[in-house]
Amino acid sequence: MSYTINNKGYYGEFGGAYIPEMLYPNVEELRQNYLKIMSEKGFQKEFNQLLKDYVGRPSPLYLAKRLSEQYQTKIYLKREDLNHTGAHKINNTIGQILMAKRLGKKRIIAETGAGQHGVATATVCALMGIECIVYMGEIDIARQAPNVARMKMLGATVIPATSGSKTLKDATNEAIRDWINNPVNTHYIIGSVVGPHPYPDMVARFQSVISEEIKNQLMVHEGVEKPNYIIACVGGGSNAAGAYYHFLNDLEVKLIAVEAAGHGIESGESAATSVLGKEGIIHGSKTLLMQTQDGQITEPYSISAGLDYPGVGPMHAHLYKSGRAEFISITDDEAMKSGMKLCQLEGIIPAIESAHALAAFDKKTFQSQDIVVVSLSGRGDKDLETYIKYFDL
Ligand SMILES: *Cc1c(COP(=O)(O)O)cnc(C)c1O
């Protein structure tokens, strides 16, 4: 079995491009060009240069000694939290802005929920001097004021989505509407391994720099290329896809995906897509998503905004269905406790998304000789308000 995408744009039975006819030319232009552009020497040179000098890559692979001692196994943290803008999302937006330039696009649109992808998109648009429009639900605008301010400072226009539940899925609908109306001059930067083919594959390739670095860095630290386990949190699944990428077809490397259980899987307030989801179509691809009996998308919940998504990307749906990855769900409380533990054992304040990945150590026992790499997808600065409220600091 293969875990990478096939030439029709599917991972197993998941993926594809289920889009309205009006969007077909936009997506088709991208599909026909993305691999060719990504393989150009000039593209690779510019991408790698920016990852190095602007993002600050390679991100360290850090042996967390005190955490390792606590859990009696060897834990390495892949420090995506040290990237410019504080998370892995910038790897993808750098790649896509260069793609947009090569395609001759003069205008960028994006959707954002909590604002992290909006900030990463506004950042690269400022870097390149390209117009940036970010669609964001009206409710999210109200609850994510610092990120709205960041986007504005970076020169982006933030347009409120006022329909439906006024959150991420409505912002996505607005972005798609915009793209249909502006097919020639606009590129739509999607923020995770979701959306119609070729987005999941393109984003996974841009994020695959994470696993490429893990291989090289493990060689230096341990004299081996592969860890025994890789653990990553999954919202849409881009940091996980990046951390898994070069190990996908190497079954010796075990993959663990961590989803947000919110208040608990049975609570009706969660984002544990693999357990609760059924096959369906969301944002242009066939995947697993949380839905009602009659196919309406269920509003997800997690304390962590980045995991608060009702679906997973098609790669992850396939990794789940095939058993290639083990899926674990972690509640708000478990994640917050693990986040605090990392602060106090290692002096690192993690994003609450990443804290979900760390909580896997309380669910699963590893051997003392195992090498376990955790994707520390982002830093906790953005979550300070949530930490303060939760722990009454
Ligand atoms: C957005 C975000 C995530 C979730 O997105 P994926 O596409 O699943 O990686 C995880 N961690 C951080 C820090 C984020 O900002």
The ligand as an SDF file (V2000), in Angstrom:
LIG
                    3D

 15 15  0  0  0  0  0  0  0  0999 V2000
   -2.6990   25.8060   12.8400 C   0  0  0  0  0  0  0  0  0  0  0  0
   -1.9040   25.0830   13.8480 C   0  0  0  0  0  0  0  0  0  0  0  0
   -2.0060   23.6850   14.0280 C   0  0  0  0  0  0  0  0  0  0  0  0
   -3.0050   22.8330   13.2900 C   0  0  0  0  0  0  0  0  0  0  0  0
   -2.8480   22.8050   11.9170 O   0  0  0  0  0  0  0  0  0  0  0  0
   -2.2710   21.5340   11.1370 P   0  0  0  0  0  0  0  0  0  0  0  0
   -2.5380   21.8560    9.7180 O   0  0  0  0  0  0  0  0  0  0  0  0
   -3.0130   20.3370   11.6230 O   0  0  0  0  0  0  0  0  0  0  0  0
   -0.8260   21.4400   11.4560 O   0  0  0  0  0  0  0  0  0  0  0  0
   -1.1870   23.0710   14.9530 C   0  0  0  0  0  0  0  0  0  0  0  0
   -0.3080   23.7800   15.6960 N   0  0  0  0  0  0  0  0  0  0  0  0
   -0.1850   25.1200   15.5630 C   0  0  0  0  0  0  0  0  0  0  0  0
    0.7930   25.8250   16.4180 C   0  0  0  0  0  0  0  0  0  0  0  0
   -0.9740   25.8120   14.6440 C   0  0  0  0  0  0  0  0  0  0  0  0
   -0.8490   27.1370   14.5270 O   0  0  0  0  0  0  0  0  0  0  0  0
  1  2  1  0
  2  3  1  0
  2 14  2  0
  3  4  1  0
  3 10  2  0
  4  5  1  0
  5  6  1  0
  6  7  2  0
  6  8  1  0
  6  9  1  0
 10 11  1  0
 11 12  2  0
 12 13  1  0
 12 14  1  0
 14 15  1  0
M  END
$$$$
